[in-house]
Amino acid sequence: MSNTVHLLDYVAGNVRSLVNAIEKVGYKVVWIKDPADLVNAERVILPGVGHFGHCLSSLSKASFTEPLKAYIASGKPFMGICVGLQGLFESSSEDTEVPGLGIIPGALTKFDSTTKSVPHIGWNSAITVQSGDAQGKSLYGLVPGRKYYYVHSYAVPYTPGQLESQGWDVATATYGNEKFVGAISKGNIFGTQFHPEKSGEAGLAVIKAFLDGNRLSDIPQDAQAKEMGDGLTRRVIACLDVRTNDDGDLVVTKGDQYDVREKGTTSSGGQVRNLGKPVDMAKRYYESGADEVTFLNITSFRNCPVADTPMLDVLRLTSEEVFVPLTIGGGIRDVVDTDGTKVSALEVATMYFKSGADKVSIGSDAVIAAEEYFASGKQLSGETAIETISKAYGNQAVVVSVDPRRVYVTSPQDTKRHAIKTAFPGPNGEQYCWYQCTIKGGREGRDVDVQELVTAVEAMGCGEILLNCIDKDGTNSGFDLELISEVKRSVKIPVIASSGAGNPGHFLEVFEKTTTDAALGAGMFHRGEYTVAQVKDYLAGEGLVVRTSK
């Protein structure tokens, strides 16, 4: 066989990362643009991001359904990723009107959100059930002690022996008390619910094993010694604030309460704080074990043609070397290009996805949309950036970045907002506070509190909250645990704790004292005070489950 991989791109999503991963392990991608192309394909990968019904309907509309079934029946290697795996089953409760391909018996159901966050986002296991010819073997490079990146709301519940009795080898994962199919294989067919292209070195090994035709191999001798247990790890995310400096160069910067200019010396001249180059730093954090990398574009490049936005190049170059999820925030909104052309938020997001982003983060526009949502009596317009992007790419692709600050009051009766009793009194001894949401990088406060904002954006289709805190930003004093707990009580979607991390102990504190789904660091990593690996080693030493970089 040649080193060619045929990729069927029929849905929206970050396919660039998969292409980069395939090329990284030594293979060449050829796109399938016509159903007739399937006949001569040697290996086919079906990626998928988004809605089950939309993906299967898109296949049918493009006349791919029957030729794809015929290709799979021919016995040639086939791999489905995420929704590409889900489509192999008979049906999904995500869309009961659209049938699956029916190649594997079973149906997908939604995770129970009463006891855990949904979507299921993060690093989880894919442990092969030891039966059949997979007994004592690694299935396509899957290793018990390694973790893989999942992002989905629907899964196939695992019933012991059910699929195995029909010749399928299964690798499982557990989320809360629900065990589900993480990967499955039979003959020429292989599917993963996780994204191997975003699963670091462990994921690249899976892709290579499939492309090499190495279905079963020996489990490494030390695999059991490295076993980290089933279930999600604690996610540690590295965040890079990116903007142009006064010379027009893109730099990573960090400020105090969002002020990124140097202070205190006449020699600095109030220059933008330059902590390094975005791509180089992202690669360093990936190699140190960051579970995700987030770029927050705090310039927005308002005077650049949309298609030439410098952050597009940053994403393209980063995605060639960084195989964990990449989030981009800043400027994801309806814009007017330099030539007067109107460009929708969805079109802007699409540019970022095609350049290598896995998620987009929306900030100020989310606050304005929330205000309009409440003003309309909680009616969804269907036209906000959150709604249009999540409809096209799935809610797991939309993050809302929230920038609240404390407003102290003497009594809850002094405000119509959600006030809490705080363990940290205000400047005049106030025992209560509420969290005011801001826009424009914290420069403008709005008459909406953080609980209102997060519940509104969840209703619009946001899949994750990036929870900042202006009061904590740049202080290195730890996360605002009261704020995080309030937001976690308000929504079912995952929450990323941000702002205030100054040492590994702060990560331990936020994971032990709140139910946050992830925690983010910036300045402490940029300044070289601690590495991501040191934070993870510390957490592991305290008994928390974290992912190693391999």
DOZADO-298176 format. One line per 2 residues: for each residue y negated, z, x negated of C-alpha. Coordinates in Angstrom, 1 decimal, always signed. Last residue first. Example, Ala and Ser with C-alpha at 12.3 -4.5 7.8 and 13.67 -1.06 7.14 Angstrom:
+1.1 +7.1 -13.7 ~ +4.5 +7.8 -12.3
END
This chain:
-11.0 +26.8 -3.2 ~ -14.4 +28.5 -2.7
-12.8 +31.7 -1.3 ~ -13.3 +32.4 +2.4
-14.1 +35.9 +3.5 ~ -12.2 +38.6 +5.3
-13.9 +42.0 +5.1 ~ -12.2 +44.9 +3.3
-15.0 +46.3 +1.2 ~ -13.9 +44.5 -1.9
-13.9 +41.3 +0.2 ~ -17.5 +41.9 +1.1
-18.4 +42.5 -2.6 ~ -16.6 +39.4 -3.7
-18.3 +37.4 -1.0 ~ -21.8 +38.6 -2.1
-20.9 +37.9 -5.8 ~ -19.7 +34.4 -4.9
-23.0 +33.6 -3.1 ~ -24.8 +34.5 -6.3
-27.1 +37.5 -6.8 ~ -30.6 +37.9 -8.4
-30.7 +34.2 -9.3 ~ -34.1 +33.8 -7.7
-32.8 +31.2 -5.2 ~ -29.9 +33.4 -4.2
-31.9 +36.5 -3.4 ~ -34.5 +34.2 -1.8
-32.2 +32.6 +0.7 ~ -29.4 +34.4 +2.5
-27.8 +33.8 +5.9 ~ -25.3 +35.9 +7.9
-22.7 +34.7 +10.3 ~ -21.1 +35.6 +13.7
-23.2 +38.7 +14.3 ~ -21.3 +41.5 +16.0
-23.6 +44.2 +14.6 ~ -23.2 +47.3 +12.4
-20.3 +46.1 +10.2 ~ -21.4 +42.5 +9.6
-25.0 +43.4 +9.3 ~ -24.3 +46.2 +6.8
-21.9 +44.2 +4.7 ~ -24.5 +41.5 +4.3
-27.2 +44.0 +3.4 ~ -24.9 +45.5 +0.8
-24.7 +42.2 -1.0 ~ -28.4 +42.4 -1.9
-31.9 +41.4 -0.6 ~ -31.2 +39.9 +2.8
-34.4 +40.2 +4.9 ~ -34.4 +37.1 +7.1
-31.4 +35.6 +8.9 ~ -28.5 +36.6 +11.2
-26.6 +33.5 +12.5 ~ -25.6 +33.9 +16.2
-22.7 +32.2 +18.0 ~ -22.9 +31.3 +21.7
-22.3 +33.9 +24.5 ~ -25.9 +35.1 +24.8
-28.0 +38.2 +25.6 ~ -26.0 +40.9 +24.0
-25.9 +39.1 +20.7 ~ -29.7 +38.7 +20.9
-30.3 +42.4 +21.3 ~ -27.8 +43.3 +18.5
-29.6 +40.9 +16.1 ~ -33.0 +42.3 +16.9
-31.9 +45.9 +16.4 ~ -30.1 +45.0 +13.2
-33.2 +43.5 +11.6 ~ -31.6 +42.3 +8.4
-32.1 +44.1 +5.0 ~ -35.0 +45.3 +3.0
-35.4 +42.2 +0.8 ~ -39.0 +41.9 +2.3
-39.3 +38.1 +2.1 ~ -38.9 +37.7 +5.9
-38.3 +41.0 +7.6 ~ -41.3 +41.0 +9.9
-41.0 +37.3 +10.6 ~ -37.4 +37.7 +11.8
-35.0 +34.7 +11.8 ~ -32.1 +34.2 +14.3
-30.4 +30.8 +13.8 ~ -28.8 +30.5 +17.3
-25.8 +28.3 +18.0 ~ -24.5 +25.8 +20.5
-27.7 +24.9 +22.3 ~ -26.9 +23.2 +25.7
-29.9 +23.8 +27.9 ~ -28.5 +27.0 +29.3
-28.1 +28.4 +25.8 ~ -31.8 +27.4 +25.1
-33.0 +29.5 +28.1 ~ -30.9 +32.5 +27.3
-32.1 +32.4 +23.7 ~ -35.8 +32.1 +24.7
-35.8 +34.8 +27.3 ~ -34.1 +37.3 +25.0
-36.6 +36.5 +22.2 ~ -39.7 +37.1 +24.3
-42.1 +34.5 +25.7 ~ -45.9 +34.6 +25.8
-46.3 +32.6 +22.6 ~ -47.4 +33.6 +19.1
-48.8 +31.0 +16.7 ~ -48.6 +31.0 +12.9
-44.9 +31.8 +12.7 ~ -43.9 +28.4 +11.3
-45.7 +26.5 +14.0 ~ -44.1 +28.4 +16.9
-43.6 +32.1 +17.7 ~ -41.4 +34.2 +19.9
-42.5 +37.8 +20.6 ~ -39.9 +40.5 +20.1
-40.5 +43.7 +22.1 ~ -41.2 +47.1 +20.8
-40.9 +50.8 +21.7 ~ -41.4 +54.1 +20.0
-45.1 +53.5 +19.1 ~ -46.1 +55.9 +16.2
-49.4 +54.2 +15.6 ~ -48.1 +51.7 +13.0
-44.9 +51.1 +15.0 ~ -41.8 +53.3 +15.1
-38.6 +52.2 +13.4 ~ -35.6 +53.5 +15.3
-36.7 +51.3 +18.2 ~ -36.5 +51.7 +21.9
-36.3 +48.2 +23.4 ~ -38.8 +46.2 +25.4
-37.9 +43.1 +27.3 ~ -41.2 +41.7 +28.3
-43.5 +42.7 +31.2 ~ -45.3 +45.0 +28.9
-46.8 +48.5 +28.9 ~ -44.1 +49.8 +31.2
-41.7 +49.8 +28.3 ~ -43.9 +52.5 +26.8
-46.1 +52.9 +23.7 ~ -45.8 +49.3 +22.7
-45.1 +47.5 +19.5 ~ -44.9 +43.7 +19.2
-42.3 +42.7 +16.7 ~ -42.0 +39.2 +15.5
-39.7 +36.3 +16.5 ~ -38.9 +33.0 +14.7
-35.9 +31.4 +16.5 ~ -34.1 +28.4 +15.0
-32.1 +26.7 +17.7 ~ -28.9 +25.0 +16.5
-27.5 +21.8 +18.1 ~ -24.4 +20.1 +16.8
-22.0 +22.5 +18.5 ~ -23.6 +21.5 +21.8
-22.0 +18.1 +21.7 ~ -23.3 +14.9 +20.0
-24.8 +12.9 +22.9 ~ -25.3 +15.6 +25.5
-26.3 +18.1 +22.8 ~ -29.0 +15.8 +21.5
-30.5 +15.0 +25.0 ~ -30.4 +18.6 +26.2
-31.8 +20.2 +23.1 ~ -34.5 +17.6 +22.6
-35.6 +18.2 +26.2 ~ -35.1 +15.4 +28.8
-32.4 +16.8 +31.1 ~ -35.2 +18.6 +33.0
-33.1 +21.8 +33.5 ~ -34.5 +24.0 +36.3
-35.0 +27.7 +35.6 ~ -37.7 +28.2 +38.2
-39.9 +25.3 +36.8 ~ -42.1 +27.7 +34.8
-39.0 +29.3 +33.3 ~ -37.7 +26.0 +31.9
-41.2 +24.9 +30.8 ~ -41.6 +28.1 +28.7
-38.1 +27.4 +27.3 ~ -39.0 +23.9 +26.3
-42.1 +25.1 +24.5 ~ -40.0 +27.6 +22.6
-37.3 +24.9 +21.8 ~ -40.0 +22.6 +20.5
-41.1 +25.2 +18.0 ~ -37.7 +25.4 +16.3
-34.8 +22.9 +16.6 ~ -32.0 +22.9 +14.0
-29.8 +19.8 +13.6 ~ -26.1 +20.1 +12.8
-23.6 +18.1 +10.8 ~ -26.2 +16.3 +8.6
-25.0 +13.5 +6.4 ~ -27.5 +10.6 +6.6
-26.1 +9.3 +9.9 ~ -26.6 +12.7 +11.4
-30.2 +12.9 +10.2 ~ -31.0 +9.5 +11.6
-29.3 +10.4 +14.9 ~ -31.5 +13.6 +15.1
-34.6 +11.4 +14.9 ~ -33.2 +9.1 +17.6
-32.4 +12.1 +19.8 ~ -35.9 +13.6 +19.3
-37.3 +10.3 +20.6 ~ -39.3 +7.8 +18.5
-42.5 +6.3 +19.8 ~ -43.7 +3.4 +17.7
-47.4 +3.7 +16.6 ~ -46.9 +2.2 +13.2
-46.9 +5.6 +11.5 ~ -44.2 +6.8 +13.9
-44.9 +8.7 +17.0 ~ -42.6 +11.7 +17.4
-40.2 +13.4 +19.9 ~ -38.7 +16.3 +18.1
-36.5 +17.3 +15.2 ~ -39.3 +17.8 +12.7
-37.8 +20.8 +10.9 ~ -34.2 +21.8 +10.6
-31.2 +20.3 +8.8 ~ -27.8 +21.8 +8.9
-25.0 +20.8 +6.4 ~ -21.4 +21.9 +7.0
-19.2 +22.1 +3.8 ~ -18.2 +19.3 +1.5
-21.2 +19.1 -0.8 ~ -21.2 +16.3 -3.4
-21.8 +13.1 -1.5 ~ -23.4 +15.0 +1.4
-26.1 +16.3 -0.9 ~ -27.2 +12.8 -1.8
-27.5 +11.5 +1.7 ~ -29.0 +14.7 +3.0
-31.8 +14.7 +0.3 ~ -32.4 +11.0 +1.0
-32.9 +11.7 +4.7 ~ -35.1 +14.7 +3.8
-37.6 +12.3 +2.2 ~ -38.4 +10.7 +5.6
-38.2 +7.0 +5.1 ~ -36.9 +6.0 +8.6
-39.6 +8.1 +10.2 ~ -42.5 +6.5 +8.3
-44.2 +9.3 +6.5 ~ -47.4 +11.1 +7.5
-45.8 +14.0 +9.4 ~ -43.5 +14.9 +6.5
-42.1 +17.8 +8.5 ~ -43.3 +20.2 +5.7
-41.1 +23.2 +6.4 ~ -37.9 +21.2 +6.3
-35.3 +23.9 +6.7 ~ -32.1 +22.9 +4.9
-29.0 +24.9 +5.7 ~ -25.9 +25.0 +3.6
-22.6 +26.3 +5.0 ~ -19.7 +28.4 +3.9
-21.3 +29.0 +0.5 ~ -18.6 +29.4 -2.2
-20.4 +29.3 -5.5 ~ -19.6 +25.5 -5.8
-21.4 +25.0 -2.5 ~ -24.4 +27.1 -3.7
-24.7 +25.0 -6.9 ~ -24.5 +21.8 -4.9
-27.3 +22.9 -2.6 ~ -29.4 +23.9 -5.6
-29.1 +20.6 -7.2 ~ -29.8 +18.7 -4.0
-32.9 +20.8 -3.1 ~ -34.6 +20.9 -6.6
-35.8 +24.3 -7.8 ~ -37.7 +27.5 -7.0
-41.2 +26.1 -6.8 ~ -43.7 +28.4 -5.1
-46.5 +26.2 -3.7 ~ -49.5 +26.6 -5.9
-52.1 +29.3 -5.3 ~ -53.8 +28.7 -8.6
-50.8 +30.2 -10.4 ~ -53.0 +31.0 -13.4
-55.3 +33.2 -11.4 ~ -52.5 +35.5 -10.7
-51.5 +37.6 -7.7 ~ -50.3 +35.0 -5.3
-48.0 +32.0 -5.3 ~ -47.9 +30.0 -2.1
-45.0 +30.1 +0.3 ~ -46.5 +32.2 +3.1
-43.7 +32.4 +5.7 ~ -43.8 +36.2 +6.2
-43.3 +36.4 +2.4 ~ -42.4 +33.0 +0.9
-39.6 +30.8 -0.4 ~ -39.5 +27.4 -1.9
-37.1 +24.6 -2.6 ~ -39.0 +21.6 -3.9
-39.8 +18.0 -2.9 ~ -42.5 +16.5 -5.1
-45.9 +15.5 -3.8 ~ -47.9 +17.1 -6.6
-49.1 +19.9 -4.3 ~ -45.6 +20.8 -3.5
-43.5 +19.0 -0.8 ~ -41.3 +21.2 +1.3
-37.8 +22.6 +1.5 ~ -36.7 +26.0 +2.7
-33.1 +26.3 +1.5 ~ -30.6 +28.5 +3.3
-27.3 +29.6 +2.0 ~ -24.7 +30.7 +4.6
-22.1 +33.5 +4.3 ~ -19.6 +33.3 +7.2
-17.3 +36.2 +7.8 ~ -13.8 +34.7 +8.1
-12.3 +33.7 +11.4 ~ -8.7 +34.5 +12.4
-5.3 +34.7 +10.6 ~ -4.8 +36.7 +7.5
-6.2 +36.3 +4.1 ~ -3.0 +35.3 +2.3
-3.8 +34.9 -1.4 ~ -0.5 +36.6 -2.5
+1.3 +34.4 +0.0 ~ -0.1 +31.3 -1.6
+0.8 +32.4 -5.2 ~ +3.9 +30.2 -5.6
+2.2 +27.1 -4.1 ~ +3.9 +25.8 -1.0
+6.2 +22.9 -1.8 ~ +5.3 +19.6 -0.3
+5.7 +17.8 +3.1 ~ +3.6 +14.9 +4.3
+2.6 +13.4 +1.0 ~ +1.6 +9.9 +2.3
-1.1 +9.6 -0.4 ~ -3.7 +9.2 +2.4
-2.4 +12.3 +4.2 ~ -2.2 +14.4 +1.0
-5.7 +13.3 -0.1 ~ -7.2 +14.3 +3.3
-5.5 +17.7 +3.1 ~ -6.6 +18.3 -0.5
-10.2 +17.4 +0.4 ~ -10.0 +20.1 +3.1
-9.0 +22.8 +0.6 ~ -11.7 +21.7 -1.8
-14.4 +22.2 +0.8 ~ -13.5 +22.3 +4.5
-16.2 +19.9 +5.8 ~ -14.1 +16.7 +5.3
-11.1 +18.6 +6.6 ~ -12.8 +19.1 +10.0
-10.5 +21.5 +12.0 ~ -8.5 +20.4 +15.1
-6.3 +18.4 +12.7 ~ -4.0 +15.6 +13.6
-1.1 +13.8 +11.8 ~ +1.1 +11.1 +13.2
+3.5 +9.0 +11.0 ~ +6.6 +11.2 +11.8
+5.4 +14.2 +13.7 ~ +2.4 +16.3 +12.8
+0.1 +19.0 +14.3 ~ -2.9 +20.9 +13.1
-4.9 +23.9 +14.4 ~ -3.0 +24.3 +17.6
-4.0 +27.6 +19.3 ~ -3.5 +31.3 +19.3
-5.9 +33.2 +21.6 ~ -6.5 +37.0 +21.1
-9.7 +36.6 +19.2 ~ -9.4 +33.1 +17.6
-6.0 +32.4 +16.1 ~ -5.0 +29.4 +14.1
-1.7 +27.4 +14.2 ~ +0.0 +24.7 +12.2
+2.6 +22.7 +14.2 ~ +5.4 +20.4 +13.4
+6.4 +18.3 +16.4 ~ +10.0 +17.3 +17.1
+10.1 +17.9 +20.9 ~ +11.4 +21.4 +20.6
+8.6 +22.1 +18.1 ~ +6.1 +21.5 +20.8
+7.3 +24.3 +23.0 ~ +8.8 +26.5 +20.4
+6.1 +29.2 +20.4 ~ +3.4 +28.5 +23.0
+0.1 +27.5 +21.3 ~ -3.0 +26.9 +23.5
-4.5 +23.5 +22.9 ~ -8.2 +23.9 +22.1
-11.6 +23.6 +23.7 ~ -15.0 +25.0 +22.5
-15.1 +23.4 +19.0 ~ -16.2 +23.8 +15.4
-13.5 +24.5 +12.8 ~ -13.8 +24.6 +9.0
-10.6 +25.4 +7.1 ~ -9.4 +28.5 +5.3
-6.7 +28.8 +2.7 ~ -4.0 +31.5 +2.4
-1.3 +29.7 +4.4 ~ -1.7 +26.4 +2.5
-2.0 +23.0 +4.3 ~ -1.4 +20.2 +1.8
-0.1 +17.7 +4.4 ~ +2.4 +20.3 +5.8
+3.3 +22.8 +3.1 ~ +7.0 +23.6 +3.1
+9.3 +26.6 +3.8 ~ +10.7 +25.0 +6.9
+8.7 +21.9 +7.6 ~ +11.9 +19.9 +8.3
+12.4 +21.9 +11.5 ~ +10.7 +25.3 +11.7
+8.2 +27.4 +9.8 ~ +5.1 +27.4 +11.9
+2.4 +26.0 +9.6 ~ -0.7 +28.2 +9.2
-4.0 +26.5 +9.8 ~ -6.5 +29.3 +9.3
-10.1 +29.8 +10.2 ~ -13.6 +29.1 +8.8
-16.4 +28.8 +11.3 ~ -17.5 +27.9 +14.8
-15.5 +28.7 +17.9 ~ -18.0 +27.5 +20.6
-18.0 +30.1 +22.2 ~ -18.6 +33.6 +21.0
-16.0 +36.3 +21.7 ~ -14.8 +38.8 +24.4
-15.8 +37.2 +27.7 ~ -16.0 +33.7 +26.1
-12.4 +32.7 +26.8 ~ -11.8 +29.4 +24.9
-11.8 +26.3 +27.0 ~ -8.5 +24.6 +27.8
-6.7 +21.6 +26.2 ~ -3.6 +20.0 +27.7
+0.0 +19.4 +26.6 ~ +2.5 +16.8 +25.6
+1.5 +14.6 +22.6 ~ +1.1 +10.9 +22.9
-0.7 +11.2 +26.2 ~ -3.7 +9.1 +25.2
-5.9 +11.6 +27.1 ~ -6.9 +11.2 +30.7
-10.5 +11.3 +32.0 ~ -11.3 +12.9 +35.3
-10.3 +16.4 +34.1 ~ -13.2 +16.5 +31.6
-13.6 +19.6 +29.5 ~ -10.4 +20.8 +31.1
-8.6 +18.5 +28.7 ~ -5.7 +16.0 +29.2
-2.5 +14.4 +27.9 ~ -2.9 +15.1 +24.2
-3.7 +12.5 +21.5 ~ -7.4 +12.7 +22.5
-7.6 +16.3 +21.2 ~ -6.7 +15.1 +17.6
-9.6 +12.6 +17.5 ~ -11.7 +15.2 +19.2
-11.2 +17.2 +16.0 ~ -9.7 +14.7 +13.5
-7.0 +12.2 +14.3 ~ -4.7 +10.8 +11.5
-2.4 +7.8 +11.7 ~ +0.0 +6.4 +9.1
+2.0 +3.3 +10.3 ~ +4.9 +3.9 +12.6
+4.2 +1.0 +15.0 ~ +3.8 +3.4 +17.9
+0.5 +4.6 +16.5 ~ -0.7 +1.0 +16.2
+0.4 +0.3 +19.8 ~ -1.4 +3.3 +21.1
-4.5 +2.2 +19.3 ~ -4.2 -1.4 +20.7
-3.8 +0.2 +24.2 ~ -6.9 +2.4 +24.0
-9.3 +0.3 +21.9 ~ -10.8 -1.9 +24.7
-14.4 -0.8 +23.9 ~ -14.7 +0.8 +27.3
-11.4 +2.6 +26.8 ~ -12.3 +4.1 +23.5
-15.7 +5.1 +24.8 ~ -14.1 +6.8 +27.9
-11.8 +8.8 +25.5 ~ -14.8 +10.0 +23.5
-17.0 +10.7 +26.5 ~ -14.3 +12.6 +28.3
-13.5 +14.8 +25.2 ~ -17.2 +15.5 +24.4
-18.5 +15.8 +20.9 ~ -17.3 +14.8 +17.5
-14.3 +12.7 +16.8 ~ -12.7 +11.0 +13.8
-9.8 +8.5 +14.2 ~ -8.3 +7.8 +10.8
-6.1 +4.7 +10.4 ~ -3.9 +3.7 +7.5
-2.5 +0.2 +6.8 ~ -4.6 -1.8 +9.2
-3.5 -5.3 +10.0 ~ -2.9 -4.9 +13.8
-5.9 -2.5 +14.2 ~ -8.4 -5.2 +13.5
-7.7 -6.7 +16.9 ~ -9.4 -3.7 +18.5
-12.7 -4.9 +16.9 ~ -15.1 -3.0 +14.6
-12.6 -1.1 +12.4 ~ -14.5 +0.0 +9.4
-13.1 -0.3 +5.9 ~ -13.2 +2.8 +3.7
-12.0 +2.9 +0.1 ~ -9.8 +5.6 -1.4
-10.1 +7.8 -4.5 ~ -10.3 +11.4 -3.3
-14.1 +11.4 -3.3 ~ -14.1 +8.1 -1.4
-12.3 +9.7 +1.5 ~ -14.7 +12.7 +1.4
-17.8 +10.6 +1.4 ~ -16.5 +8.5 +4.3
-15.8 +11.8 +6.2 ~ -19.2 +13.1 +5.5
-20.8 +9.8 +6.6 ~ -19.1 +10.1 +10.0
-21.5 +12.7 +11.2 ~ -21.3 +12.2 +14.9
-21.6 +9.8 +17.8 ~ -18.5 +8.1 +19.0
-16.4 +4.9 +18.3 ~ -16.0 +4.9 +14.5
-12.4 +3.8 +13.8 ~ -11.9 +4.2 +10.0
-9.4 +2.0 +8.2 ~ -8.4 +3.4 +4.8
-7.9 +1.1 +1.9 ~ -6.2 +2.2 -1.4
-3.6 -0.6 -1.1 ~ +0.0 +0.0 +0.0
END
